[in-house]
Amino acid sequence: MARRVVVIGADAAGMSAASQAKRAGGDALDVVAFERQGWTSYAACGIPYWIAGDVAGPDALIARSPEQHRARGVDVRIGTTVTGIDLSAREVAVEGPTGADRHGFDDLVVATGARPVRPPIPGIDAQGVFGIQTLDDGAAILAWLDALGGVDGSRGRAVVIGAGYIGVEMAEALQRHGLDVTVVDQAAHPMSTLDADMGDQVREAMEALGCRMVLEAVVERITVDADGRVTGVVVAGDLFPADVVVLGIGVRPETGLAVAAGVPIGEHGGLMTDDRMRVVDADGAPIPGVWAAGDCTEVHDRITGERIHVPLGTYANKQGRVLGINLGGGSARFAGVVRTAIVRVCDLEIARTGLRERDVAGLGLNAVSAVIRSTTRAGYFPGAEPMAVKAIAERGSGRLLGVQIVGRAGSAKRIDTAAVALWNRMTAADLADVDLAYAPPFSPVWDPVAIAARKVAEAARSMPAVSDRMR
Ligand SMILES: Cc1cc2nc3c(=O)[nH]c(=O)nc-3n(C[C@H](O)[C@H](O)[C@H](O)COP(=O)(O)OP(=O)(O)OC[C@H]3O[C@@H](n4cnc5c(N)ncnc54)[C@H](O)[C@@H]3O)c2cc1C
């Protein structure tokens, strides 16, 4: 008899796992995936670009539809919510178009993703306040924006709460939609995944775009009219009128079902797995037949050795693939992360990998940093754009610990070079020596990443300041 696999959540992690398992396991596996929404394998990452008008949606954002998955042997049930897990009975409870039901499994894959943070701010449930997580959210905000007015000219006022990567992407999208945009964040600079000096360049770019940046400020309440529609956001006593509010305050692992079934979670609220994507208990022992991947899990940070929660599509897809191979009888491992991420705000590209200065300080490491300014091409070559690179290394050993890039077109993908160096625990000096490609249309003779690596390697060799040595 075929082994019964139940997958909860049919997006990046769940469907990578399901399709890979089916490909590897064939008829030996009977794979059913439950998805509470109407979509499968959709690109949430594309939603801000859909709203901005850069890409079509929602169909264009679907990599594989339920029908396409079914044609490959995975039984996808959309519009069906898993409401409970019974690990001893090896069953899930589901509610779908045909009512409530139970479904047995031998293996369970939890791929429930993450849920946007919705702090208990008065007025947060008003009409016109949107989280951006699903294609339904994208469609809902577009319908709301369309109802506000025409495509050209001023179309109303938007407040974006939270200046992380989704917040800044949405701010740009709304600005390009013709809205007057205010971004509020309690931090001193947008993109707290960067150090302050690099994040400040993002603030400058957003202000140049026309966004009003209200930083180091806490939202007190959202004001609402008699019909329940949002009218504004009160921040530190000041009212910012708003016809639409977007929440970009971050996400938390969606683990409620697993926790209710008795599965432990880690320090950051995600399911803990081993490198084969088997869910483990507090002692690190696999819980038989329970697997997890994607935003609902914590990941192993290769630099610090810690478990962290970093919800990224790259991890969800890789973890799902590894899970599916193992479930299908093969052997694969998820080797961890070095926290590499990239985003674009207007023509400003932003990327980071590894640790920030504040992480390094928190770990008690003695580190140095260097920031260099260069260009994306040879300085004399048409189209050369400015870019800044910050590199962080351990004093003494010279081990590279982190790199951040902020610059114009052609800057940010250079982060991948640094990510490879971090992955392989290279020193900054090693990275400076790497045989990187050069021709004037692509790079200065010394690539900006190599220059930053050389500078920080020199700093790492230098003696600590007297005050540092005395600490
Ligand atoms: C606006 C936006 C932009 C992004 N941009 C980027 C980017 O540029 N780069 C990047 O790497 N990442 C990006 N991400 C993150 C990326 O989209 C996620 O990391 C990825 O989607 C995680 O995949 P997942 O399968 O773990 O979770 P999800 O995509 O959240 O899928 C989980 C699925 O489980 C379903 N589900 C949950 N509970 C149940 C239940 N009880 N029953 C049935 N179904 C259930 C949900 O409906 C959902 O479809 C972005 C995310 C957003 C929202």
The ligand as an SDF file (V2000), in Angstrom:
LIG
                    3D

 53 58  0  0  0  0  0  0  0  0999 V2000
    5.1080   40.9840   -0.0550 C   0  0  0  0  0  0  0  0  0  0  0  0
    6.1780   39.9390    0.1190 C   0  0  0  0  0  0  0  0  0  0  0  0
    7.3730   40.0560   -0.5760 C   0  0  0  0  0  0  0  0  0  0  0  0
    8.3680   39.0880   -0.4180 C   0  0  0  0  0  0  0  0  0  0  0  0
    9.5420   39.2230   -1.1060 N   0  0  0  0  0  0  0  0  0  0  0  0
   10.5040   38.2760   -0.9650 C   0  0  0  0  0  0  0  0  0  0  0  0
   11.7140   38.3480   -1.7050 C   0  0  0  0  0  0  0  0  0  0  0  0
   11.9120   39.2890   -2.4900 O   0  0  0  0  0  0  0  0  0  0  0  0
   12.6510   37.3760   -1.5440 N   0  0  0  0  0  0  0  0  0  0  0  0
   12.4450   36.3090   -0.6980 C   0  0  0  0  0  0  0  0  0  0  0  0
   13.3200   35.4370   -0.5900 O   0  0  0  0  0  0  0  0  0  0  0  0
   11.2980   36.1960    0.0080 N   0  0  0  0  0  0  0  0  0  0  0  0
   10.3360   37.1460   -0.1050 C   0  0  0  0  0  0  0  0  0  0  0  0
    9.1610   37.0260    0.5880 N   0  0  0  0  0  0  0  0  0  0  0  0
    9.0000   35.9050    1.5240 C   0  0  0  0  0  0  0  0  0  0  0  0
    8.4780   34.6630    0.8110 C   0  0  0  0  0  0  0  0  0  0  0  0
    7.3330   34.9690    0.0880 O   0  0  0  0  0  0  0  0  0  0  0  0
    8.2050   33.6100    1.8720 C   0  0  0  0  0  0  0  0  0  0  0  0
    9.3900   33.3540    2.5740 O   0  0  0  0  0  0  0  0  0  0  0  0
    7.6870   32.3190    1.2520 C   0  0  0  0  0  0  0  0  0  0  0  0
    6.4650   32.5200    0.6080 O   0  0  0  0  0  0  0  0  0  0  0  0
    7.5160   31.2740    2.3460 C   0  0  0  0  0  0  0  0  0  0  0  0
    6.9590   30.1280    1.7950 O   0  0  0  0  0  0  0  0  0  0  0  0
    6.1780   29.0960    2.7080 P   0  0  0  0  0  0  0  0  0  0  0  0
    5.6780   28.0380    1.8090 O   0  0  0  0  0  0  0  0  0  0  0  0
    6.9950   28.7150    3.8740 O   0  0  0  0  0  0  0  0  0  0  0  0
    4.9740   29.9390    3.3430 O   0  0  0  0  0  0  0  0  0  0  0  0
    3.7590   30.6670    2.6230 P   0  0  0  0  0  0  0  0  0  0  0  0
    4.1600   31.1930    1.3100 O   0  0  0  0  0  0  0  0  0  0  0  0
    3.2230   31.6380    3.6280 O   0  0  0  0  0  0  0  0  0  0  0  0
    2.7220   29.4930    2.4050 O   0  0  0  0  0  0  0  0  0  0  0  0
    2.0820   28.8920    3.4830 C   0  0  0  0  0  0  0  0  0  0  0  0
    0.7450   28.4230    2.9800 C   0  0  0  0  0  0  0  0  0  0  0  0
    0.1100   27.6550    3.9970 O   0  0  0  0  0  0  0  0  0  0  0  0
   -1.2750   27.9190    3.9530 C   0  0  0  0  0  0  0  0  0  0  0  0
   -1.8200   27.5310    5.2610 N   0  0  0  0  0  0  0  0  0  0  0  0
   -1.4250   27.9900    6.4640 C   0  0  0  0  0  0  0  0  0  0  0  0
   -2.1270   27.3880    7.4390 N   0  0  0  0  0  0  0  0  0  0  0  0
   -2.9920   26.5310    6.8240 C   0  0  0  0  0  0  0  0  0  0  0  0
   -3.9760   25.6240    7.2900 C   0  0  0  0  0  0  0  0  0  0  0  0
   -4.2290   25.4800    8.5990 N   0  0  0  0  0  0  0  0  0  0  0  0
   -4.6680   24.8960    6.3860 N   0  0  0  0  0  0  0  0  0  0  0  0
   -4.4150   25.0210    5.0480 C   0  0  0  0  0  0  0  0  0  0  0  0
   -3.4960   25.8830    4.5570 N   0  0  0  0  0  0  0  0  0  0  0  0
   -2.7870   26.6170    5.4350 C   0  0  0  0  0  0  0  0  0  0  0  0
   -1.3380   29.4160    3.6750 C   0  0  0  0  0  0  0  0  0  0  0  0
   -2.5760   29.7970    3.1500 O   0  0  0  0  0  0  0  0  0  0  0  0
   -0.1970   29.5800    2.6810 C   0  0  0  0  0  0  0  0  0  0  0  0
   -0.6270   29.4990    1.3390 O   0  0  0  0  0  0  0  0  0  0  0  0
    8.1420   37.9830    0.4510 C   0  0  0  0  0  0  0  0  0  0  0  0
    6.9250   37.8590    1.1370 C   0  0  0  0  0  0  0  0  0  0  0  0
    5.9610   38.8230    0.9730 C   0  0  0  0  0  0  0  0  0  0  0  0
    4.6580   38.6660    1.7170 C   0  0  0  0  0  0  0  0  0  0  0  0
  1  2  1  0
  2  3  1  0
  2 52  2  0
  3  4  2  0
  4  5  1  0
  4 50  1  0
  5  6  2  0
  6  7  1  0
  6 13  1  0
  7  8  2  0
  7  9  1  0
  9 10  1  0
 10 11  2  0
 10 12  1  0
 12 13  2  0
 13 14  1  0
 14 15  1  0
 14 50  1  0
 15 16  1  0
 16 17  1  0
 16 18  1  0
 18 19  1  0
 18 20  1  0
 20 21  1  0
 20 22  1  0
 22 23  1  0
 23 24  1  0
 24 25  2  0
 24 26  1  0
 24 27  1  0
 27 28  1  0
 28 29  2  0
 28 30  1  0
 28 31  1  0
 31 32  1  0
 32 33  1  0
 33 34  1  0
 33 48  1  0
 34 35  1  0
 35 36  1  0
 35 46  1  0
 36 37  1  0
 36 45  1  0
 37 38  2  0
 38 39  1  0
 39 40  1  0
 39 45  2  0
 40 41  1  0
 40 42  2  0
 42 43  1  0
 43 44  2  0
 44 45  1  0
 46 47  1  0
 46 48  1  0
 48 49  1  0
 50 51  2  0
 51 52  1  0
 52 53  1  0
M  END
$$$$
